[in-house]
Amino acid sequence: MRSCRGHDHLPKVLPGVPPSVSAADLALGLFLPPDSAVRFADLGASAESPGIVAQHLAQRNISLSQEMQQFSFYGRVCAMKGLLQALPEDLLCAQLQQLSRTPVSDTHSDPTPASLLQQGALSSRQGDHGSSGAQHMGSTSGQVQEQGSSEAQQNGSARASSNRQAASHPWLLLSDGALPACCAAVQQSTDAHHKFHAVSALAFCLDRIKQCLQAQQAPHTPQGIPSQPTELGRLPDIPDVPHKAPAEEASSMPILAVTLGADDKATTSQAADSTTAEVVSAVGVPLVSEAMRAEIMQLIWANFEDSLIQTVRQVQAAFEALLDILELQSQLEAETQAAAADNQNFLHSVAATLLAIGSHRKGRYIPLAALVRRVGASQMLSMQSDLLKQTLKGMQDDAVGSAAATLLHQLLLHLKDDLVKATGSQTEGLPAWRHLWIPVLLEGLSSPDTHLRHRVSLYAVPVPLGLDQASVLPLLHQVLQPQPGQLAATDAQVATLVAILKTARQIGLYQDLGCVSVPGEGSVTIPERLLQRAVASRVESLQVDALQLACVHPRTTSLPGDVELGIIKQALVLGMRCTSTSMRNKWTGLLPKLLRRVLMSVHAALNRQRIAVPKTGRGPHVDAHAQEDLAGAPYERKYMAILLLNTLLEVWNAPDAGCKSYTKPSSRENASLANNPGTLVLGGIQFNGFCDRFFHPQTTKLLLGAAVDSWDRLRDGAVSCLMKLPSPLPGFETPEALLPQLQWACRLLRSPRVRESDAGSRLVCMVYEKYVLGLGWQVQLFPQCKAKLPESGAYHDPAEASVIMLSSLSLWLQADIKAGQADLFHACRQSLAHGVLLALHYLAPLVPWAGAFGDQGHAAVMRPWLQGLLQLLEEATELALQPLSKPQDSNIGAEEVDADDMEAQAEDIPTEEGEREGEGELAPQAQVILTGCWLTMKEVSLLMGSLATYAPLPAMHGSNSSQEHTLEPQQLADMGIAFLHILTTMKHNGAIDKTQAGFTALVQR
């Protein structure tokens, strides 16, 4: 059978049953209400075979229509959705001739958009569905209401006329059954979910009608469609077919008889009466009447601003399909000018209704965009002269911006075509077109409302520039042209310029920020002072846009120009003084893009060897500014400088991550660049992204000073910068130079202040990763700090050096435990064992368990060390758990704290140079003990969790892994028992929380 979709040959829905018979069953069972007075003639003899489905249902003494009438409301809607997409055209448009019809009293006129607005029917309907979409329809002009009343009278008389002529029209399942059923389903929806499916069914139904009408306009006449019908949608007069209705049926009941096509002649040979209907076309033309059009528009008005966005999209699809149907119908009825005039009147009425709605309503823009092509952009502007201005004004609402941009695009597109056609050439049409929208757009961009200005630049500016790229030049000329009496550029002028440049850069209209040029049209020079003023603006969004212009480029291999470098230099100076966290985060987010752009452009230039690059070049002077702001600066400037240095080191230390064609230097070049990271070497040319004095001992000292700052973020960032510097650190290339730093780190580890012990632990981790693992130095931290270079010419085994340093930390932990067992108070004045445990906790993820200790020899060394460490952790738990579980036994409860008990002076507490007298006082004795014990227990739990996470376990049975293990399963179980003991014994909330974290890590392992 033929379908509306490309006339594909599809199997019949019911094998052996003509499409007209199936259409009748579907109409009675699904698309007509159960209490409908419509009946069909007896079709039992119309087919030789009743079909497989019909035979099966006949055995149960029911019919297909009776079975479908038992569907629930939701089931009927879903069935309609599926059938409207799957049924072929032959069935949807099978013609059922109406033999008689009960007169229908026309007691009311058809609802029109204006009459619905006047009567308030939409608000009541939306209230039932919990939607606010129709409330925007509540106020319109009196002129629109008068037009609606006039149209309502016309629609009422049209319905009466259609009722009188109904006897000669065919009844089609698609237009006379499915379409009213979908409208009724939308009206009867009880919630948003049901309404969505009902509106979807309505959209599908209208789409199928449009497809069928498009099929009628095919160049060739499809098989089964009369080439010259007497009238659109009307069959030849057919004599009434005598039909003996059951006694209980009223004589006046409407009866629809199936009009069979030529393919069904053989099946009607047994119809037996001489008055059988004449055979006519099997496929009719589905049309939408004026009454049905009004009913559909009523539903569309009520749901254009539904709360569910999916429903709104389906409503928009239904509206556009309805407009296409009306246009196709007017084309099919081209010989009758009244039909085309009626369609235009309807479109103008809908457009007037939509234009009367406020610009802040989202629901008006998509329908207006659909009407522009049909009504005409010039005609729509004549109906509302300030439509462009109102559209830009509506963009102030975040939810309206995208829909308003759609309407703006349609208006400008068709206005451009209209003016070009009217003038006969683009030379005269384009200037007139630009004169329509440039003043309106500049007014929106220069608005004192910063939010509106941002939304207009985001949604409105790309529309005209996308339609006409050369428009950027007259737009910039008008922005840069000073107004009469204006001495300096205003903030609005600067914001407008930045918005236009940003949009033009995004769509690739220019390359150089200092000069915007269009081939064949000319160029405009951009004053640098205006862009620098934008960077220094008080408006944060304007600053970000100006920085984005300087940092980001569509071509990642384009080097920054002089204007961009000047903007970046000023932004660096201002960024160091910035106290806004939001602005600082946005600036640090743009900086990596700038540095990667410089890196990739330099790499591309060196690779092509087309651009003259000095043998040792320099990137942006970010490093120099950062060094100057580290010393003696407040927190904001220090933190900003650390972020900049981290970003610079991260980008330039890994050029292969940003350059796809990057090739690693040769071994000789690697040797020469070991102390000079961040250098690109291609073809014998070197380009260094850092200034000459960056890799200097002074830089290392500045970062070491920041690594012990009181702010956690500064400490973390400073250590991260130190890790990215070359190994060994500048100024600490020998063991003699490194030894004072090791002693300083050890003193910090013994400090009772957490910020100092944390800084010492981070420095120990830095030494372990850069010197021990990276260079193979042998470093000891206890009982004395020692650093030794590996023997010259010998193999540098980092695993052996790692074991030496870890063993020294174990000895340190053992000494702290013994000191605590001897005198708990004096040991807690140095934080008991918290410092060394914190260092081991930080080192656990850095230990190369799988790589360095994978062989049998190193695994054998690590097992005893790990076993001894677990034993020490058990002893530390016994030492620190007692005061936390039973503080009253140790006389360190809260009631024991005395204000005069301030014996803890600073004689043996490590203090920083310059610390004033009295700052070494800690706290009362009871508080000192409790603090030292709970910090120790916290690190014991976290260290056990780290060991359980990173230490390798024996391979599972059947595994192919050859890695040697260092942690036995029994040791893992013992740690679990220790965790349970701590959780059930300790009475300190902070320590319990950290113990829970360690226990969770163990359980996950």
Buried (B, 14 or more C-beta within 10 A) or exposed (E): BBBBEEBEEBEBBBEBBBBBBBBBBBBBBBBBEEEEEBBBBEBEEBBEEBBEBBEEBBEEEEBBBBBBBEBEBBEBBBBBBEBBEEBBBBBBBBBBBBBBBEEEEBEEBBBBBBBBBBEEBBBEBBEEBEBEBBBBBEEBBEEBBEBBBBBBEBBBBBBBEBBEEBBBBBBBBBBBBBBBBBBBBBBEBEEBEBBBBBBBBBBBBBBBBBBBBEBBEEEEEBEBBBEEBEEBBBBEEBEEBEBEEEEEEEEEEBBBBBBBBEBBEEBBEEBEEEEBBEBBBBBBBBBBBBBBBBBBBBBBBBBBBBBBEEBBBBBBBBBBBBBBBBBBBBBBBEEEEEBBEBBBBBBBBBBBBBBBBEBBBBBBBBBBBBBBEBBBBBBBBEBBEEBBBBBBBBBBBEEBBBBBBBBBBBBBBBBBEBBBEEBEEEEEBBEBBBEBBBEBBBBBBBBEEBEBBBBBBBBBBBBBBBBBBBBBBBBBEBBBEEEEEEEEBEBBBBBBBBBBBBBBBBBEBBBBBBEBBBEEEEEBEBEBEBBBBBBBBEBBBBBBBBBBBBBBBEEBBBBBBEBBBBBBBBBBEBBBEBEEEEBBEBBBBBBBBBBBBBBBBBBBBBBEEEEEBEEEBBBBBBBBBBBEBBEEBEEBBBBBBBBBBBBBBBBBBBBEEBBEEBEEBEEEBEEBBEEBBBBBBBEEBBBBBBBEEBBBEBBBBBBBBBBBBEBEEBBBBBBBBBBBBBBBBBBBBEBEBBBEBBEBBBBBBBBBBBBBBBBBBBBBBBBBBBBBBBBBBBBBBBEEBBBEBBEEEEEEEBBBBBBBBBBBBBBBBBBBBEBBEEEBBBBBBBBBBBBBBBBBBBBBEBBBBEEBBBEEEBBEBBBEBBBBBBEBBBBBBEBBBBBBBEBEEBEBBEEBBEEEBEEBEBEEBBBEEEEEEEEBEBBBBBBBBBBBBBBBBBBBBBBBBBBBBBBBBBEEEEEEEEBBBBBBEEBBEBBBEBBEEBBEEBEBEEBBEBBBEBBEBBEEB
